[in-house]
């Protein structure tokens, strides 16, 4: 239940009693989503990790916080679907673009874009909220396909990491919607 209002104009409103439709799933509520507790961040590379926030195996989608505490790189990749990003802290960008994102910046990535994500050295760690739809197609140095990474790879990677760090492999299942 939400905290009790004190002087807000809406303090006398009553909450709905029929919140969910018959087959609706509950929301995901994660306090401190961009936590500093590194156990929740699953290593993607030696320098970049991901904290899963919401996962839809049926839609091949996920939301996460991508983090790099120092200069880092994610494999070159291509997106066949759109991606949304919001920068929480730090500094990052794509080698293929002329912008560099910092706290407060929003990015929409069009379907069909290939790029190389890099994190810059910064006093704050790079933390970016991403909503990813569909697979990432890994690219080689020439921009040619060289593997893929989809929601099922992500789930497996998270289960393995969470089991290893003592959070339990089942933790990831609580984020499925």
N, C-alpha and C positions, 0 to 999 in steps of 0.2 A: 504494500500500500504506500502511496505517495506520502511525503511528510505533510503534517497538518499545516494549513495556511494560517497566517496570523492576521494580517491586515489587507491581504489581496482582495480586490473587488469581487472575485469569484468564490470567496471562502464558503459561501452557503450552497454552492452547487453540489449535488449528490453524484457520485460516480455511476456509470452505467452498470446495470446488473446482468445484462446479456452481452458480454464483451465479445465473445468469439462465436462465429458461425459454426455449425455442427462439425465440420471437418477442418476447421482452421487450426494451425499449429501456434503455440505460444511464441511471443517475441523472444529474442536473445537479448539479455541485458548483461553487459560485462562492465562492471565498474573499473575505472583506470585501464581502459583498453590499451593505451600506449604505455603500459607499465614499464618500469625499469628492471623488473624481475626477468632475467635472461632465460630462465627455464621455459618460459612461454614462447620464446622466439626459436623457430626451427631453422637451422642453418641451410641456406640455399647454396652459398659458396663459402669460402674461407672468410670473407669480409661482409657478407650480407645475409640477414636472417629475416624470417617472416613470422608474425604472430597471427594465426588464423582467428577471425572474429565471427564469421558466418560462412556456411558451406551448403551448396545445393548440388548434391551428386546428380540429381535428375536433370538439372539445367546446365551442368558443367560450368558452374559459377562459384566464385568465392570472394569474400572481402577479407583484407588483412592489413596489418601495419608492417610495412617493409622497413627494416632498420639496418643502418651501418654506423658503427661507432667511430670509424675512421674512413679514409679514402677506400672506396670499394667499387666493384663492378659485378653486374649480373650478366649472364651470357647474352650475346646478341640474340635477338628474337624478333619474331613477326607476330602480329595479332590479326587473325581473320575476323575478329569481332571488336566492338568498342571496349575501351577501358577508361575509367574515371579515376582521377587521383587528386588528393588534397594534402598539401604539405603541412605537417604538424611542426616539425623542427628541422634544423640542419640545412643542407644545401645539396642539390642534385640536379641532374639533367640528362640529356641524350647527346651523344657525340654528333649526331646528325642534325641537331637543331641549334638555333642561335639564342635560345633563352636558357636561363638557369633558375630553377625554382628554389624559393626559400619559404619560411613559415608564412602561412596564409595564402599561398598560391594554389590555384585550381588548374588542372589540366584535363582536357578531353582528348583521348587518343582515337583517331578515326580508324575504322576497320581497314586493314590492308597496309598498315604501317610497320616497317621494320626499323629497329633502332638498337643502340647500345646504351643501357642505363648505367650511369656512373654516379657515385657519391663523392663529394668533395671533402677535403679536410675542413673542419668547421669546429667552433667551440662547442656546439651542440650536436648530438648524434642526428643523423638523418633519420627521420621517422615520417613515413608517408602512408596515408590511408589509400588503398587501392580497391576498386571494384573491378574484378576481372571476369570476363565472359569468354568461355571457350578456351581452347588450348593456346599455349605459347609454342610457336614453332621455332626451335633453336636454329640459328643460322651460323654458317662458317664464315671465315674472314672475307669471302667473296659475296656473302649475302645469300648463299644457296642453302636450302633446308638441310638440317643435320640432326634430326630428332625432334621430339616434342615433349611437352609437359602439360598434362591436363589435371582436372580435379581429382581423378583417381590416383595419379602419381602423387599429388599434393597430400591426399588423405593418408596414403601409405607412408610417406615421408614424415608426416606429423605423428602418426601412431608410433612409428619406430623411435622418434626423438622423445616423445612424451613418456614412453615406457622406459627408455634409457635414463632420463633425468628424474624418475620417480613420481611423475604426475599421473601415470597410468595411460595406456593406449586408448582406453575408452573415453578419455576426456574429449577427444576430437568428435566423437559421436554426439556429444551434447550440443554441438554447433550445427548439426544437420537440420535443414528446413526445406 
